[in-house]
Amino acid sequence: MNPGTKFTSARIGLLLACVALVLSPAASSQLSYRKGQHVEPAYEGWRKNEDGTFSFIFGYFNENWEEEIDIPVGGNNFFSPGDPDRGQPTHFLPRRNRFTFEVVVPADWGDQELVWETTSPNGVTRRAYGTLATDYVIDNVVIASETGSLGAGTSSPESRANVAPQLTVLGDSRRTVSVGQPLQIRAQVLDDGIPKPRRAGISTQEELTRAMLNPPSRITVGKHNGLFLSWNVYRGPDSAAGSVQESVQFDPPQVKPWEDTRTSANSPWGALWQPPAVPEDGIYSTEVTFDTPGTYVLWGRADDGGLYQDQYVTVTVTP
């Protein structure tokens, strides 16, 4: 073996050791935070609309596992150029949230950049840059792949035929309720049954132990396919910033629409997650209670595993 080969082998060994260190529980815990971290806005990509306009799609990464961050629209949460309020969230759920909202730009947008800037409560400022670069074109297969419904770089006739669920809020999209008074939201979800639910497949104690102890085998985020509807706070009143997480309660507890990969998390990205039962008539009923007055925007997402549809309800909460 010549010196060059020995040097290469040594470097490979060092690289593998570094990878093992990064993937070890000790290293992972050093890179995980319950609270105190910042939000990273993310540009997911764009698609062309039938009328010639373009939709820029954004998401974000809240680096905390538990803390939900509130950043009101203004100097710490704005778009440029143009209108600083493009419908972005002001309440940020934990961890990675993909394909959260869309901003429509005109057909003659050209090579401009649309910049979303956030400054988190800890003072960290981050930006996401939306452009019409061809590398950022997305379609339904890309969305399903990025969220983990499909394996990386794979698709099938079934996945390509999937149509997003249809989510309809029954009743007004604007409501008024008093503090402490439960608000009932009824919504109907219709779906084509694609993709077929993919369950954890755990039926014995041995399989449960294996799922809890073994790391995921996929090289990308993994997601269990299955239809669900989840309501969460999208915007809260500025007066409640920092306390929105504790100010709103949902009954029943909602499926997490964010990538909570912990084993028993109530999230499609949790190893033991099972899709909830779908009502026979497709109508879901959720009660929401508010502890703090102000104006809230609630975000409903119907997700079949691969694709999604969103609706919003604005609630004025009186003392």
Residue pairs with C-beta under 8 A, 6 or more apart in sequence:
1 9
21 27
22 28
23 215
32 65
33 63
33 64
33 65
34 64
34 65
34 66
34 67
35 64
35 66
35 67
36 64
36 67
36 122
37 62
37 63
37 64
37 67
37 120
37 122
37 124
38 63
38 69
38 118
38 120
38 122
38 124
38 126
39 60
39 61
39 62
39 63
39 69
39 71
39 92
39 118
39 120
39 126
40 60
40 61
40 62
40 63
40 126
40 128
41 58
41 59
41 60
41 116
41 117
41 118
41 126
41 127
41 128
42 58
42 59
42 60
42 61
42 98
42 128
43 56
43 57
43 58
43 116
43 128
43 129
43 130
43 131
43 136
44 57
44 58
44 59
44 98
44 99
44 136
44 138
44 146
45 57
45 136
45 137
45 138
45 142
46 54
46 55
46 56
46 57
46 130
46 131
46 132
46 136
46 137
46 138
47 54
47 55
47 57
47 137
47 138
47 139
48 54
48 55
49 55
49 104
51 107
52 107
53 104
53 105
53 106
53 107
54 104
54 105
54 106
54 107
54 109
54 132
55 102
55 103
55 104
55 105
56 102
56 103
56 104
56 105
56 114
56 130
57 99
57 101
57 102
57 138
58 88
58 100
58 101
58 102
58 103
58 116
58 128
58 130
59 96
59 97
59 98
59 99
59 100
60 89
60 92
60 96
60 97
60 100
60 118
61 95
61 96
61 97
62 68
62 69
62 92
62 93
62 94
62 95
62 97
63 95
64 94
64 95
65 94
65 95
66 94
67 94
67 245
68 91
68 92
68 93
68 94
68 233
68 244
68 245
69 91
69 92
69 120
69 121
70 90
70 91
70 92
70 236
70 240
70 241
70 242
70 244
71 77
71 90
71 92
71 118
71 119
71 120
71 121
71 241
72 90
72 238
72 241
73 84
73 85
73 88
73 90
74 84
75 119
76 118
76 119
76 120
77 88
77 90
77 117
77 118
77 119
78 84
78 85
78 116
78 117
79 85
79 86
79 88
79 103
79 114
79 115
79 116
79 117
80 114
80 115
80 117
81 112
81 114
81 115
86 103
86 116
87 101
87 102
87 103
88 101
88 116
89 100
89 101
89 234
89 235
89 299
90 234
90 235
90 236
90 241
91 232
91 233
91 234
91 235
91 236
91 244
93 232
93 256
93 257
93 258
94 258
94 260
95 258
95 259
95 260
96 221
96 258
96 259
97 257
97 258
97 259
98 146
98 147
98 259
99 143
99 146
99 147
99 308
101 310
103 114
103 130
105 114
105 130
109 132
110 132
111 131
111 132
112 131
113 129
113 130
113 131
114 129
114 130
114 131
115 127
115 128
115 129
115 130
116 127
116 128
116 130
117 125
117 126
117 127
118 125
118 126
118 127
119 125
120 126
121 242
138 146
140 160
140 162
140 164
140 306
140 307
141 150
141 155
141 159
141 160
143 306
143 307
144 150
144 155
144 159
144 162
144 195
144 305
144 306
144 307
145 151
145 152
145 153
145 154
145 155
145 220
147 221
147 223
147 306
148 218
148 220
148 221
148 222
148 223
148 259
148 269
149 159
149 195
149 223
149 225
149 305
149 306
150 159
150 306
151 218
151 220
152 218
152 219
152 220
158 194
158 195
158 196
159 194
159 195
159 306
161 194
162 192
162 194
162 195
162 304
162 306
162 307
163 192
163 194
163 307
164 304
164 307
164 308
164 309
165 189
165 190
165 191
165 227
165 302
165 303
165 304
165 307
165 308
165 309
166 189
166 190
166 191
166 302
166 309
167 187
167 188
167 189
167 229
167 300
167 301
167 302
167 309
167 310
167 311
168 187
168 188
168 189
168 190
168 311
169 185
169 186
169 187
169 300
169 311
169 313
170 186
170 187
170 188
170 283
171 185
171 186
173 311
173 312
173 313
173 314
174 313
174 314
174 315
174 316
175 183
175 313
175 314
175 315
175 316
176 315
176 316
176 317
176 318
177 183
177 290
177 315
177 316
177 317
177 318
178 317
178 318
178 319
179 290
179 291
179 292
179 293
179 317
179 318
179 319
180 289
180 290
180 291
181 289
182 251
182 287
182 288
182 289
183 287
183 288
183 289
183 290
183 315
184 285
184 286
184 287
185 231
185 285
185 286
185 287
185 288
185 298
185 300
185 313
186 283
186 284
186 285
186 286
187 229
187 283
187 284
187 286
187 300
187 302
187 311
188 281
188 282
188 283
188 284
189 227
189 229
189 278
189 282
189 284
189 302
190 282
191 227
191 302
191 304
192 304
194 304
194 306
195 225
195 304
195 305
195 306
196 225
197 224
197 225
197 226
197 227
197 275
197 305
198 224
198 225
198 226
198 305
199 224
199 226
199 274
199 275
200 211
200 224
200 271
200 272
200 273
200 274
201 207
202 208
202 211
202 272
208 272
211 263
211 271
211 272
212 263
212 271
212 272
216 222
216 261
216 271
221 259
221 261
221 269
222 269
223 268
223 269
223 305
224 268
224 269
224 273
224 274
224 275
224 305
225 268
225 275
225 304
225 305
225 306
226 268
226 274
226 275
226 276
226 304
226 305
227 275
227 278
227 302
227 303
227 304
227 305
228 255
228 268
228 275
228 276
228 302
228 303
229 255
229 284
229 300
229 301
229 302
229 303
230 254
230 255
230 256
230 257
230 300
230 301
230 303
231 250
231 254
231 286
231 288
231 298
231 299
231 300
232 250
232 254
232 257
232 298
232 299
232 301
233 244
233 248
233 296
233 297
233 298
233 299
234 297
234 298
234 299
234 312
235 295
235 296
235 297
236 244
236 247
236 248
236 294
236 296
237 244
237 292
237 293
237 294
237 295
237 296
238 294
239 292
239 293
239 294
240 247
240 292
240 294
243 292
244 292
244 296
246 291
247 290
247 291
247 292
248 288
248 289
248 290
248 291
248 296
249 288
249 289
249 291
250 286
250 287
250 288
251 286
251 287
251 288
251 289
252 286
253 266
254 266
254 286
255 266
255 267
255 268
255 276
256 265
256 266
256 267
257 267
257 301
257 303
258 267
259 267
259 269
260 266
260 267
260 269
260 270
261 267
261 269
261 270
261 271
262 270
263 270
263 271
263 272
264 270
264 271
264 272
265 273
266 273
267 273
268 275
268 303
268 305
288 298
288 315
290 296
290 315
290 317
292 317
293 317
293 318
293 319
294 316
294 317
295 314
295 315
295 316
295 317
296 314
296 315
296 317
297 312
297 313
297 314
297 315
298 312
298 313
298 314
298 315
299 310
299 311
299 312
300 310
300 311
300 312
300 313
301 308
301 309
301 310
302 308
302 309
302 310
